[in-house]
Amino acid sequence: MSSESDLLSSINSLRTDTSCNDCGTFQLCLKRLSSCTHLLCDDCHKLSGSCPVCNSKHRSKNIKNSEDINTILSHVNSLYQFINSIQNGGTTKISYLFISDSYNYKRHHNGETQLHKYCRAGNIASVSTLVESGMDVNVQDFASWTPLHEAVLNQRVGIVKLLLANGALVNVPGLDYLTPLHSAVLEKNDEIAKLLIQHGARCTAYNKDGKTPLDLCDSDDMRDAICMTNMLPSIVRTYVIPELRIFLNNVSKDISDRIGQLPGVTLMQKAHLLNFSNVKYFVIGNDKPNLMYLQAAMLQGAIICSMDFVGDLISKHSALNPMNYFADVPNYAISKAGLNSLNKLPKLFDGIHFYLVNISKKTVNDMEYTSEDIKTLIYLGGGKIDTRAPSGSNYTVSYPYHTCKTESNATVSCYLIYDEAKNLKRKTFPDQIKYQTVQWLINSINSFKILP
């Protein structure tokens, strides 16, 4: 039996165990009788009298909404819908539309574009004009809000439909990691929530408080909108092809000169790669790239390419789909890092502070890192470096974007980085602060995830 079948069987068993104890129907909202703990649907529970299952007496005040179980049931039903659709061949075809990064954006002081403003105001004609002119439907302001966020927050259903039809990315986290689906739930708009789910919105995306859209639901209608809605058979996602700002690593001078002469190409240097100069492509010329340069490129959000990219760029003289050229370097999550950037997700260390404990030099995987090298990598990954050791009152509970929410470090927002070869006397800190080694930091970069 396939793993999908096993999982579906387990979910069906769980659905049976958590159905109404009287009529046996599965519903997303059940009542618990505190006198006997039986679960009943709205049709079966009585305001007074006896439990229909065990005949024990109860009063109306003993009938409680079982919010914890109802939340679990919502997640279970979402999994059921997903696995069932896979078994029935109901997969969604995703078409990728790539546009050039040549639009001249005029921004407000907070980073907003005209597209943001028209989406907020509900001016669908102007939104349509800007989209047709080639403006990126996923352009972000300085708080990471996209036009889709604005349309959802202001409940502009027509504009939401227009943006989705033109490839708006539905899982981009804005301020406090709120996705458009979080916003739709908070605005109690189940129509928009359904539209977002149909286009691939993740009901399990976490905000900075560790809440998913399902966690924020306060009505059965909204839970149904999220859990009972399937994706469309076909959806579109639009990506911007990055500018040709290329760093060549271990590439011959002859090829470098040819690339540099191509129209629109800017060859980037080491100083650009290590100083936030917006390197868009990192080309690996042989099997032994400089590992720190490679890590810097991953953290900066560059597309790390094989030499095939260079060959096609020379021969075709046109913008290329970057997804076709991810390099393959063992033990480095290159495509994951590149897709993170293309999907406009936060950088690896976003939401995390670091404090370096007496680090001078450290060799990891045959690569020597100075304390300045480590600081550079942290900065490139969106992390912050504290100049003073943390105290227990420095940090509130929050969930950095790239932590695994089921691991023990889900709410760790400050790491004290130390050299494991040195004898370190550790202090006791709250759960939000944790000691980790330089080796851990480098391994997290290579795997592009915050390791536990």
Secondary structure, DSSP 8 states (H G I E B T S, - for coil): --HHHHHHHHHHHHHHHTS-TTT----S--EEETTT--EE-TTT--SSEE-TTT--EE-GGGEEE-HHHHHHHHHHHHHHHHHHHHHTT---EEEEEEEES-------TTS--HHHHHHHHT-HHHHHHHHHTT--TT---TT---HHHHHHHTT-HHHHHHHHHTT--TT---GGG--HHHHHHHTT-HHHHHHHHHTT--TT---TTS--HHHH--SHHHHHHHHS----SEEEEEEEE---EEEEES--HHHHHHHHTSTT-EE--HHHHTTT----EEEE-SS---HHHHHHHHHHT-EEE-HHHHHHHHHH-S---GGGGB---TT--HHHHHHHHHTT---TTTT-EEEEES--EEEETTEEEEHHHHHHHHHHTT-EE-SS---TTS------TTB-TTSTTTT--EEEEE-TTS--------TTEEEEEHHHHHHHHHHTSB--
